[in-house]
Amino acid sequence: MHIKNTGFGLLLAGLLAFAGGIHLAQGQGITVNYDEAKVGTYTLPDPLRLPDGTAVTTARQWEQQARPDVLNLFKEHVYGQMPAKPAGLRFKIRNENKNALNGLATRKQVTIYFTPAADAPSMEVLLYIPNKVQGPVPAFVGLNFYGNQSIHPDKGILLPTRWVNNNPKGVVNNKATEASRGLQASRWPVEELMKQGFALVTAYYGDLEPDHVDGWKTGIRTTLNDELKIKEDEWGAIGAWAWGLSRIMDYLEKDKSINAGQVALTGHSRIGKAALWAAANDNRFALVISNDSGEGGAALARRNYGETIAQINRSFPHWFNPTYKNYNQAPEKMPVDQHMLLALMAPRPLYVNSALEDQWADPRGEFLSALQAEPVYQLYQKKGLGVTEMPPVEKPVGETIGYHIRNGKHDINAYDWQQHIAFAQKHFKKKAKPKS
Ligand code: GCU
């Protein structure tokens, strides 16, 4: 596949200049390209070509021959190894409130212990399950950035005791305080999800690995070395976060109020990268959403636009497998690109979205990546985006692969969620039924 970039138009050029102002700082002195004319041309690796040159023409051939190889390439070159579920995994319901959110939901808080030991490394999972609809219900699952209490002001949510990124709204000296309740509530429309008949399941990503360069020392990449039979430099923080998502899925399979066959995995930005990687490894996630996941997520790495591999490895050296740094100056040498990660979701419904002011994440690169995943979906007779050019702002497109770009910044907001909920309702083909 050879892609030539076409010009982008004056309006966008203006916006890019604005976005460029923001993101040059993130580039830490490395020049960031926001000029579509300077992206140049690039050749993407073909997911439907086996290493010996044979063309992949059936879903069976993809699943048996090509897919395992592509997944391994991502392990080796990008995210690192993905350990299996530990034998000693166990769950403990810490508390349950059947009358949460003024009776709208049942709130459950569950600890997932990764080993049988009394002081086992663990993660805290928060669930809201709608009370007024017939179960088992479909669920949205996603990690959060500042602790479970940050998703809703609900005073019953336990505060994290672990390291949290400082935030003027209530995280002081890397400890979450009462003031951090609801800090990111705008990103989690809990009541709306309850009304639409979805459970919401979340956990703090720092339970798996605190998000800083030394985070691996106290995270599962160290504490589970023996249990998982893996060394800390055989994977990265994104791998650890993704692994935790699969452990949540292990719990959901045991929770009778949840329809484990209808779990939509969602993630914003770095957590979107982790969500994609989790779903690539774990087919139990029935539907996948990437919100502004950008470089190392949905966006094509070969496009020199916005964040690049060199920049992401420089700012976040702990996120990826160490081998990913080999491509800092030469993304074209990688045997994969991110459209192949998206192709690993096939035939499951996949939704990718971007934001107009989030040029750092390369919206066009996210769109093109989704487009280039289509040939794999076609093997399953599944329709992709239905367009070949980026759709206008806030005009969602697509069938089994969906896409939108919305106005505004790098964020996940009510508009994004409306599309995600509609997409999940369409594919799960079930509207919530009130309890009789
Ligand atoms: C930085 C980083 C991105 C990431 C984002 C986020 O901007 O460069 O790759 O997606 O943080 O997680 O919000």
Boltz pocket constraint, residues with backbone or C-beta under 6 A from the ligand:
constraints:
  - pocket:
      binder: B
      contacts: [[A, 26], [A, 268], [A, 269], [A, 270], [A, 271], [A, 292], [A, 293], [A, 294], [A, 295], [A, 307], [A, 312], [A, 315], [A, 360]]
      max_distance: 6.0
